[in-house]
């Protein structure tokens, strides 16, 4: 079974890299990518449901990313990502199932995504 993933990041290069990583698996697919919280919420309404979401906490600031996590988590597990570990506690408190640094290993991200699906 292939799981549909909503990818939200304001950096087009990161969205592309995450999409490529997901597409390289047999069990996860980048269903929709979004650059903003508004795009993500519209996609969730129009193209959902999704099995999982990856949210950049700094969208374009922590308040936006954290708010989006709160909005999405009742419907879908969220893995939060960022360039800094400074917002780890806040992201987890907002409902993210995991928090990863963007410069981490791709296999760690895939493991976190798969683990989030079983929660």
N, C-alpha and C positions, 0 to 999 in steps of 0.2 A: 504494500500500500504506500503510495506516495503522499507525503504530507505537504500541504500548501503553506508557504511562509510569506508573511508580509514583512518587507524590509524597509525600514525608515531611517534615513540618514541624509543630512543636508549636503554631503559631499558626493558628487556624482561618481568619483573614482571609487569611493568606498562602497557605494551601492552596487557598482559594476563588479567589484571584487567579491562582495558577498554573494551576488547573484551567480557569478561563475563558480564559486565554491559550492553553493547549494546545487547548482546544475551538474556538478561533477559527481554527485551522489545518486544512488538509486532510490533513496527513500525520502528525500527532501527536494522541493522545487520552489524557486523564487516566483510565487504566483503574481505578486505585484510589488513594485518598489515605489517609494514616495520620498519626496524631499522635505516635506513639511508635515506638521501635525494635522493641518486641515486636509491635505491630500490623503494622508493615512486614514483619517476618519471617513472621508468620502469613499475611499477604496473599500474600507471595511463594510460600509453600507451597500455599495454597488456590486463589489466583486467577492464579498465574503460568502460563506464563512471561511476563515482561515484556521489552520491548526496551531499556528505559532506566529509570534511576531518578534523581530529584532528591532530594538529601539535605541537610537543614539541619545544618550541622556542630554547632551548639549545641543538641543534642537531649538532655536539657535542659542538658547541659554538653558540652564538646569531646570528652571521653572516650567518651561515648555515641555521638555522631555519627561519630567516627572509627572506633569499633568496628563500627558498622553499615556504613560504607563498606567496611571490610575483609571483612565477611561477605558483602556483595552483589557485590563486584567479580569474583569468579571466575565468576559467573553472568551479570552484566549490567553494561554501562557505567554509571558514576555521575557525575553532575555535582553537585558540592558547591556549596552557597550559604550565605552568612552575612551578618550585618550588619557584620562587621568583617573586614578582610583579615589579621588577626593569625594565623589558622589556615590560611592558604593553603598553606604549605609542608607542614604536617602532613597536610592533606587530600590533596594530590597524592601524598605519600609513602605514604598509606594505600591509594592506588589510584584515586582520582578522576581522570577524564580531563580535567576542567576545574574551575575554581573561579571563582565569580562573586559579586560583592557584590549583596545583595538590592535595593539602591537603583539598580542599573544599568538600562540600557535593555532593554525587552522583546525587541527585535530581536537584541540581543547574546546574550540567553539562548537564544532560538530557534536562533541560529547555532551556539552552543556545543553544544546538544543534537543538532542535525543532524550536526555534525562528530564528535561522540562516537559516533554510529552507524556511522561509516565506519572506525573504528579497529579 
